[in-house]
Amino acid sequence: MIEAGADLIHFDVMDNHYVPNLTVGPVVCEALKRRGVTLPIDVHLMVRPVDRIVPDFAARGRATLAFILKPANTWIGPST
């Protein structure tokens, strides 16, 4: 990606609760940084509860986090 001219790495992180997909976690961000990736990493968290996972990404070399705020105890959606 970098050799092709990318100036940002973006992840949509889904947890199979907030949205019906399983995707990458904070260790992927950490692995990219450990392997010398210097591009900003933009992470869109589609997880619940979001407050539980934000610190994990914040500690692993991310550049920016985006998420939808919805309190964990007021989930409105399909049963899991």
Phi and psi restraints in degrees (range 20) as a CNS / XPLOR table:
assign (resid 1 and name C) (resid 2 and name N)
       (resid 2 and name CA) (resid 2 and name C) 1.0 -63.7 20.0 2
assign (resid 2 and name N) (resid 2 and name CA)
       (resid 2 and name C) (resid 3 and name N) 1.0 -45.2 20.0 2
assign (resid 2 and name C) (resid 3 and name N)
       (resid 3 and name CA) (resid 3 and name C) 1.0 -63.0 20.0 2
assign (resid 3 and name N) (resid 3 and name CA)
       (resid 3 and name C) (resid 4 and name N) 1.0 -26.1 20.0 2
assign (resid 3 and name C) (resid 4 and name N)
       (resid 4 and name CA) (resid 4 and name C) 1.0 -83.0 20.0 2
assign (resid 4 and name N) (resid 4 and name CA)
       (resid 4 and name C) (resid 5 and name N) 1.0 -4.1 20.0 2
assign (resid 4 and name C) (resid 5 and name N)
       (resid 5 and name CA) (resid 5 and name C) 1.0 106.3 20.0 2
assign (resid 5 and name N) (resid 5 and name CA)
       (resid 5 and name C) (resid 6 and name N) 1.0 10.5 20.0 2
assign (resid 5 and name C) (resid 6 and name N)
       (resid 6 and name CA) (resid 6 and name C) 1.0 -61.6 20.0 2
assign (resid 6 and name N) (resid 6 and name CA)
       (resid 6 and name C) (resid 7 and name N) 1.0 142.7 20.0 2
assign (resid 6 and name C) (resid 7 and name N)
       (resid 7 and name CA) (resid 7 and name C) 1.0 -119.7 20.0 2
assign (resid 7 and name N) (resid 7 and name CA)
       (resid 7 and name C) (resid 8 and name N) 1.0 10.1 20.0 2
assign (resid 7 and name C) (resid 8 and name N)
       (resid 8 and name CA) (resid 8 and name C) 1.0 -163.2 20.0 2
assign (resid 8 and name N) (resid 8 and name CA)
       (resid 8 and name C) (resid 9 and name N) 1.0 144.1 20.0 2
assign (resid 8 and name C) (resid 9 and name N)
       (resid 9 and name CA) (resid 9 and name C) 1.0 -113.1 20.0 2
assign (resid 9 and name N) (resid 9 and name CA)
       (resid 9 and name C) (resid 10 and name N) 1.0 126.4 20.0 2
assign (resid 9 and name C) (resid 10 and name N)
       (resid 10 and name CA) (resid 10 and name C) 1.0 -119.5 20.0 2
assign (resid 10 and name N) (resid 10 and name CA)
       (resid 10 and name C) (resid 11 and name N) 1.0 134.6 20.0 2
assign (resid 10 and name C) (resid 11 and name N)
       (resid 11 and name CA) (resid 11 and name C) 1.0 -121.0 20.0 2
assign (resid 11 and name N) (resid 11 and name CA)
       (resid 11 and name C) (resid 12 and name N) 1.0 135.0 20.0 2
assign (resid 11 and name C) (resid 12 and name N)
       (resid 12 and name CA) (resid 12 and name C) 1.0 -99.9 20.0 2
assign (resid 12 and name N) (resid 12 and name CA)
       (resid 12 and name C) (resid 13 and name N) 1.0 115.8 20.0 2
assign (resid 12 and name C) (resid 13 and name N)
       (resid 13 and name CA) (resid 13 and name C) 1.0 -104.7 20.0 2
assign (resid 13 and name N) (resid 13 and name CA)
       (resid 13 and name C) (resid 14 and name N) 1.0 117.9 20.0 2
assign (resid 13 and name C) (resid 14 and name N)
       (resid 14 and name CA) (resid 14 and name C) 1.0 -122.2 20.0 2
assign (resid 14 and name N) (resid 14 and name CA)
       (resid 14 and name C) (resid 15 and name N) 1.0 146.1 20.0 2
assign (resid 14 and name C) (resid 15 and name N)
       (resid 15 and name CA) (resid 15 and name C) 1.0 -114.5 20.0 2
assign (resid 15 and name N) (resid 15 and name CA)
       (resid 15 and name C) (resid 16 and name N) 1.0 9.1 20.0 2
assign (resid 15 and name C) (resid 16 and name N)
       (resid 16 and name CA) (resid 16 and name C) 1.0 69.5 20.0 2
assign (resid 16 and name N) (resid 16 and name CA)
       (resid 16 and name C) (resid 17 and name N) 1.0 13.6 20.0 2
assign (resid 16 and name C) (resid 17 and name N)
       (resid 17 and name CA) (resid 17 and name C) 1.0 -118.6 20.0 2
assign (resid 17 and name N) (resid 17 and name CA)
       (resid 17 and name C) (resid 18 and name N) 1.0 -58.1 20.0 2
assign (resid 17 and name C) (resid 18 and name N)
       (resid 18 and name CA) (resid 18 and name C) 1.0 -69.4 20.0 2
assign (resid 18 and name N) (resid 18 and name CA)
       (resid 18 and name C) (resid 19 and name N) 1.0 -40.8 20.0 2
assign (resid 18 and name C) (resid 19 and name N)
       (resid 19 and name CA) (resid 19 and name C) 1.0 -133.7 20.0 2
assign (resid 19 and name N) (resid 19 and name CA)
       (resid 19 and name C) (resid 20 and name N) 1.0 154.1 20.0 2
assign (resid 19 and name C) (resid 20 and name N)
       (resid 20 and name CA) (resid 20 and name C) 1.0 -84.3 20.0 2
assign (resid 20 and name N) (resid 20 and name CA)
       (resid 20 and name C) (resid 21 and name N) 1.0 53.0 20.0 2
assign (resid 20 and name C) (resid 21 and name N)
       (resid 21 and name CA) (resid 21 and name C) 1.0 -140.6 20.0 2
assign (resid 21 and name N) (resid 21 and name CA)
       (resid 21 and name C) (resid 22 and name N) 1.0 154.0 20.0 2
assign (resid 21 and name C) (resid 22 and name N)
       (resid 22 and name CA) (resid 22 and name C) 1.0 -111.1 20.0 2
assign (resid 22 and name N) (resid 22 and name CA)
       (resid 22 and name C) (resid 23 and name N) 1.0 133.1 20.0 2
assign (resid 22 and name C) (resid 23 and name N)
       (resid 23 and name CA) (resid 23 and name C) 1.0 -138.5 20.0 2
assign (resid 23 and name N) (resid 23 and name CA)
       (resid 23 and name C) (resid 24 and name N) 1.0 -156.6 20.0 2
assign (resid 23 and name C) (resid 24 and name N)
       (resid 24 and name CA) (resid 24 and name C) 1.0 -72.9 20.0 2
assign (resid 24 and name N) (resid 24 and name CA)
       (resid 24 and name C) (resid 25 and name N) 1.0 160.3 20.0 2
assign (resid 24 and name C) (resid 25 and name N)
       (resid 25 and name CA) (resid 25 and name C) 1.0 -121.0 20.0 2
assign (resid 25 and name N) (resid 25 and name CA)
       (resid 25 and name C) (resid 26 and name N) 1.0 -173.5 20.0 2
assign (resid 25 and name C) (resid 26 and name N)
       (resid 26 and name CA) (resid 26 and name C) 1.0 -63.6 20.0 2
assign (resid 26 and name N) (resid 26 and name CA)
       (resid 26 and name C) (resid 27 and name N) 1.0 -24.1 20.0 2
assign (resid 26 and name C) (resid 27 and name N)
       (resid 27 and name CA) (resid 27 and name C) 1.0 -65.0 20.0 2
assign (resid 27 and name N) (resid 27 and name CA)
       (resid 27 and name C) (resid 28 and name N) 1.0 -26.1 20.0 2
assign (resid 27 and name C) (resid 28 and name N)
       (resid 28 and name CA) (resid 28 and name C) 1.0 -66.3 20.0 2
assign (resid 28 and name N) (resid 28 and name CA)
       (resid 28 and name C) (resid 29 and name N) 1.0 -43.7 20.0 2
assign (resid 28 and name C) (resid 29 and name N)
       (resid 29 and name CA) (resid 29 and name C) 1.0 -60.8 20.0 2
assign (resid 29 and name N) (resid 29 and name CA)
       (resid 29 and name C) (resid 30 and name N) 1.0 -45.1 20.0 2
assign (resid 29 and name C) (resid 30 and name N)
       (resid 30 and name CA) (resid 30 and name C) 1.0 -61.7 20.0 2
assign (resid 30 and name N) (resid 30 and name CA)
       (resid 30 and name C) (resid 31 and name N) 1.0 -42.4 20.0 2
assign (resid 30 and name C) (resid 31 and name N)
       (resid 31 and name CA) (resid 31 and name C) 1.0 -64.1 20.0 2
assign (resid 31 and name N) (resid 31 and name CA)
       (resid 31 and name C) (resid 32 and name N) 1.0 -40.1 20.0 2
assign (resid 31 and name C) (resid 32 and name N)
       (resid 32 and name CA) (resid 32 and name C) 1.0 -61.8 20.0 2
assign (resid 32 and name N) (resid 32 and name CA)
       (resid 32 and name C) (resid 33 and name N) 1.0 -46.0 20.0 2
assign (resid 32 and name C) (resid 33 and name N)
       (resid 33 and name CA) (resid 33 and name C) 1.0 -64.4 20.0 2
assign (resid 33 and name N) (resid 33 and name CA)
       (resid 33 and name C) (resid 34 and name N) 1.0 -41.3 20.0 2
assign (resid 33 and name C) (resid 34 and name N)
       (resid 34 and name CA) (resid 34 and name C) 1.0 -62.5 20.0 2
assign (resid 34 and name N) (resid 34 and name CA)
       (resid 34 and name C) (resid 35 and name N) 1.0 -30.4 20.0 2
assign (resid 34 and name C) (resid 35 and name N)
       (resid 35 and name CA) (resid 35 and name C) 1.0 -90.6 20.0 2
assign (resid 35 and name N) (resid 35 and name CA)
       (resid 35 and name C) (resid 36 and name N) 1.0 10.6 20.0 2
assign (resid 35 and name C) (resid 36 and name N)
       (resid 36 and name CA) (resid 36 and name C) 1.0 92.4 20.0 2
assign (resid 36 and name N) (resid 36 and name CA)
       (resid 36 and name C) (resid 37 and name N) 1.0 8.9 20.0 2
assign (resid 36 and name C) (resid 37 and name N)
       (resid 37 and name CA) (resid 37 and name C) 1.0 -68.2 20.0 2
assign (resid 37 and name N) (resid 37 and name CA)
       (resid 37 and name C) (resid 38 and name N) 1.0 124.6 20.0 2
assign (resid 37 and name C) (resid 38 and name N)
       (resid 38 and name CA) (resid 38 and name C) 1.0 -108.0 20.0 2
assign (resid 38 and name N) (resid 38 and name CA)
       (resid 38 and name C) (resid 39 and name N) 1.0 -5.4 20.0 2
assign (resid 38 and name C) (resid 39 and name N)
       (resid 39 and name CA) (resid 39 and name C) 1.0 -64.4 20.0 2
assign (resid 39 and name N) (resid 39 and name CA)
       (resid 39 and name C) (resid 40 and name N) 1.0 150.0 20.0 2
assign (resid 39 and name C) (resid 40 and name N)
       (resid 40 and name CA) (resid 40 and name C) 1.0 -61.6 20.0 2
assign (resid 40 and name N) (resid 40 and name CA)
       (resid 40 and name C) (resid 41 and name N) 1.0 144.6 20.0 2
assign (resid 40 and name C) (resid 41 and name N)
       (resid 41 and name CA) (resid 41 and name C) 1.0 -111.8 20.0 2
assign (resid 41 and name N) (resid 41 and name CA)
       (resid 41 and name C) (resid 42 and name N) 1.0 120.0 20.0 2
assign (resid 41 and name C) (resid 42 and name N)
       (resid 42 and name CA) (resid 42 and name C) 1.0 -105.1 20.0 2
assign (resid 42 and name N) (resid 42 and name CA)
       (resid 42 and name C) (resid 43 and name N) 1.0 121.5 20.0 2
assign (resid 42 and name C) (resid 43 and name N)
       (resid 43 and name CA) (resid 43 and name C) 1.0 -118.2 20.0 2
assign (resid 43 and name N) (resid 43 and name CA)
       (resid 43 and name C) (resid 44 and name N) 1.0 123.2 20.0 2
assign (resid 43 and name C) (resid 44 and name N)
       (resid 44 and name CA) (resid 44 and name C) 1.0 -103.9 20.0 2
assign (resid 44 and name N) (resid 44 and name CA)
       (resid 44 and name C) (resid 45 and name N) 1.0 108.9 20.0 2
assign (resid 44 and name C) (resid 45 and name N)
       (resid 45 and name CA) (resid 45 and name C) 1.0 -89.4 20.0 2
assign (resid 45 and name N) (resid 45 and name CA)
       (resid 45 and name C) (resid 46 and name N) 1.0 116.7 20.0 2
assign (resid 45 and name C) (resid 46 and name N)
       (resid 46 and name CA) (resid 46 and name C) 1.0 -116.6 20.0 2
assign (resid 46 and name N) (resid 46 and name CA)
       (resid 46 and name C) (resid 47 and name N) 1.0 71.3 20.0 2
assign (resid 46 and name C) (resid 47 and name N)
       (resid 47 and name CA) (resid 47 and name C) 1.0 -136.3 20.0 2
assign (resid 47 and name N) (resid 47 and name CA)
       (resid 47 and name C) (resid 48 and name N) 1.0 162.3 20.0 2
assign (resid 47 and name C) (resid 48 and name N)
       (resid 48 and name CA) (resid 48 and name C) 1.0 -142.1 20.0 2
assign (resid 48 and name N) (resid 48 and name CA)
       (resid 48 and name C) (resid 49 and name N) 1.0 137.9 20.0 2
assign (resid 48 and name C) (resid 49 and name N)
       (resid 49 and name CA) (resid 49 and name C) 1.0 -78.4 20.0 2
assign (resid 49 and name N) (resid 49 and name CA)
       (resid 49 and name C) (resid 50 and name N) 1.0 133.3 20.0 2
assign (resid 49 and name C) (resid 50 and name N)
       (resid 50 and name CA) (resid 50 and name C) 1.0 -64.1 20.0 2
assign (resid 50 and name N) (resid 50 and name CA)
       (resid 50 and name C) (resid 51 and name N) 1.0 -34.7 20.0 2
assign (resid 50 and name C) (resid 51 and name N)
       (resid 51 and name CA) (resid 51 and name C) 1.0 -64.8 20.0 2
assign (resid 51 and name N) (resid 51 and name CA)
       (resid 51 and name C) (resid 52 and name N) 1.0 -19.0 20.0 2
assign (resid 51 and name C) (resid 52 and name N)
       (resid 52 and name CA) (resid 52 and name C) 1.0 -76.0 20.0 2
assign (resid 52 and name N) (resid 52 and name CA)
       (resid 52 and name C) (resid 53 and name N) 1.0 -34.4 20.0 2
assign (resid 52 and name C) (resid 53 and name N)
       (resid 53 and name CA) (resid 53 and name C) 1.0 -99.9 20.0 2
assign (resid 53 and name N) (resid 53 and name CA)
       (resid 53 and name C) (resid 54 and name N) 1.0 -18.0 20.0 2
assign (resid 53 and name C) (resid 54 and name N)
       (resid 54 and name CA) (resid 54 and name C) 1.0 -53.6 20.0 2
assign (resid 54 and name N) (resid 54 and name CA)
       (resid 54 and name C) (resid 55 and name N) 1.0 -48.3 20.0 2
assign (resid 54 and name C) (resid 55 and name N)
       (resid 55 and name CA) (resid 55 and name C) 1.0 -60.6 20.0 2
assign (resid 55 and name N) (resid 55 and name CA)
       (resid 55 and name C) (resid 56 and name N) 1.0 -32.6 20.0 2
assign (resid 55 and name C) (resid 56 and name N)
       (resid 56 and name CA) (resid 56 and name C) 1.0 -63.5 20.0 2
assign (resid 56 and name N) (resid 56 and name CA)
       (resid 56 and name C) (resid 57 and name N) 1.0 -42.9 20.0 2
assign (resid 56 and name C) (resid 57 and name N)
       (resid 57 and name CA) (resid 57 and name C) 1.0 -73.8 20.0 2
assign (resid 57 and name N) (resid 57 and name CA)
       (resid 57 and name C) (resid 58 and name N) 1.0 -38.9 20.0 2
assign (resid 57 and name C) (resid 58 and name N)
       (resid 58 and name CA) (resid 58 and name C) 1.0 -61.1 20.0 2
assign (resid 58 and name N) (resid 58 and name CA)
       (resid 58 and name C) (resid 59 and name N) 1.0 -31.5 20.0 2
assign (resid 58 and name C) (resid 59 and name N)
       (resid 59 and name CA) (resid 59 and name C) 1.0 -84.7 20.0 2
assign (resid 59 and name N) (resid 59 and name CA)
       (resid 59 and name C) (resid 60 and name N) 1.0 -3.2 20.0 2
assign (resid 59 and name C) (resid 60 and name N)
       (resid 60 and name CA) (resid 60 and name C) 1.0 -119.0 20.0 2
assign (resid 60 and name N) (resid 60 and name CA)
       (resid 60 and name C) (resid 61 and name N) 1.0 35.0 20.0 2
assign (resid 60 and name C) (resid 61 and name N)
       (resid 61 and name CA) (resid 61 and name C) 1.0 82.2 20.0 2
assign (resid 61 and name N) (resid 61 and name CA)
       (resid 61 and name C) (resid 62 and name N) 1.0 17.5 20.0 2
assign (resid 61 and name C) (resid 62 and name N)
       (resid 62 and name CA) (resid 62 and name C) 1.0 -73.8 20.0 2
assign (resid 62 and name N) (resid 62 and name CA)
       (resid 62 and name C) (resid 63 and name N) 1.0 160.3 20.0 2
assign (resid 62 and name C) (resid 63 and name N)
       (resid 63 and name CA) (resid 63 and name C) 1.0 -98.3 20.0 2
assign (resid 63 and name N) (resid 63 and name CA)
       (resid 63 and name C) (resid 64 and name N) 1.0 -49.3 20.0 2
assign (resid 63 and name C) (resid 64 and name N)
       (resid 64 and name CA) (resid 64 and name C) 1.0 -140.0 20.0 2
assign (resid 64 and name N) (resid 64 and name CA)
       (resid 64 and name C) (resid 65 and name N) 1.0 151.9 20.0 2
assign (resid 64 and name C) (resid 65 and name N)
       (resid 65 and name CA) (resid 65 and name C) 1.0 -124.1 20.0 2
assign (resid 65 and name N) (resid 65 and name CA)
       (resid 65 and name C) (resid 66 and name N) 1.0 138.1 20.0 2
assign (resid 65 and name C) (resid 66 and name N)
       (resid 66 and name CA) (resid 66 and name C) 1.0 -128.2 20.0 2
assign (resid 66 and name N) (resid 66 and name CA)
       (resid 66 and name C) (resid 67 and name N) 1.0 139.1 20.0 2
assign (resid 66 and name C) (resid 67 and name N)
       (resid 67 and name CA) (resid 67 and name C) 1.0 -157.3 20.0 2
assign (resid 67 and name N) (resid 67 and name CA)
       (resid 67 and name C) (resid 68 and name N) 1.0 162.0 20.0 2
assign (resid 67 and name C) (resid 68 and name N)
       (resid 68 and name CA) (resid 68 and name C) 1.0 -96.7 20.0 2
assign (resid 68 and name N) (resid 68 and name CA)
       (resid 68 and name C) (resid 69 and name N) 1.0 126.0 20.0 2
assign (resid 68 and name C) (resid 69 and name N)
       (resid 69 and name CA) (resid 69 and name C) 1.0 -85.6 20.0 2
assign (resid 69 and name N) (resid 69 and name CA)
       (resid 69 and name C) (resid 70 and name N) 1.0 119.1 20.0 2
assign (resid 69 and name C) (resid 70 and name N)
       (resid 70 and name CA) (resid 70 and name C) 1.0 -148.5 20.0 2
assign (resid 70 and name N) (resid 70 and name CA)
       (resid 70 and name C) (resid 71 and name N) 1.0 114.4 20.0 2
assign (resid 70 and name C) (resid 71 and name N)
       (resid 71 and name CA) (resid 71 and name C) 1.0 -54.3 20.0 2
assign (resid 71 and name N) (resid 71 and name CA)
       (resid 71 and name C) (resid 72 and name N) 1.0 139.8 20.0 2
assign (resid 71 and name C) (resid 72 and name N)
       (resid 72 and name CA) (resid 72 and name C) 1.0 -60.3 20.0 2
assign (resid 72 and name N) (resid 72 and name CA)
       (resid 72 and name C) (resid 73 and name N) 1.0 -32.8 20.0 2
assign (resid 72 and name C) (resid 73 and name N)
       (resid 73 and name CA) (resid 73 and name C) 1.0 -88.3 20.0 2
assign (resid 73 and name N) (resid 73 and name CA)
       (resid 73 and name C) (resid 74 and name N) 1.0 5.7 20.0 2
assign (resid 73 and name C) (resid 74 and name N)
       (resid 74 and name CA) (resid 74 and name C) 1.0 -125.1 20.0 2
assign (resid 74 and name N) (resid 74 and name CA)
       (resid 74 and name C) (resid 75 and name N) 1.0 34.8 20.0 2
assign (resid 74 and name C) (resid 75 and name N)
       (resid 75 and name CA) (resid 75 and name C) 1.0 -60.0 20.0 2
assign (resid 75 and name N) (resid 75 and name CA)
       (resid 75 and name C) (resid 76 and name N) 1.0 128.6 20.0 2
assign (resid 75 and name C) (resid 76 and name N)
       (resid 76 and name CA) (resid 76 and name C) 1.0 -120.8 20.0 2
assign (resid 76 and name N) (resid 76 and name CA)
       (resid 76 and name C) (resid 77 and name N) 1.0 110.6 20.0 2
assign (resid 76 and name C) (resid 77 and name N)
       (resid 77 and name CA) (resid 77 and name C) 1.0 170.3 20.0 2
assign (resid 77 and name N) (resid 77 and name CA)
       (resid 77 and name C) (resid 78 and name N) 1.0 -171.6 20.0 2
assign (resid 77 and name C) (resid 78 and name N)
       (resid 78 and name CA) (resid 78 and name C) 1.0 -64.0 20.0 2
assign (resid 78 and name N) (resid 78 and name CA)
       (resid 78 and name C) (resid 79 and name N) 1.0 149.7 20.0 2
assign (resid 78 and name C) (resid 79 and name N)
       (resid 79 and name CA) (resid 79 and name C) 1.0 -67.4 20.0 2
assign (resid 79 and name N) (resid 79 and name CA)
       (resid 79 and name C) (resid 80 and name N) 1.0 147.0 20.0 2
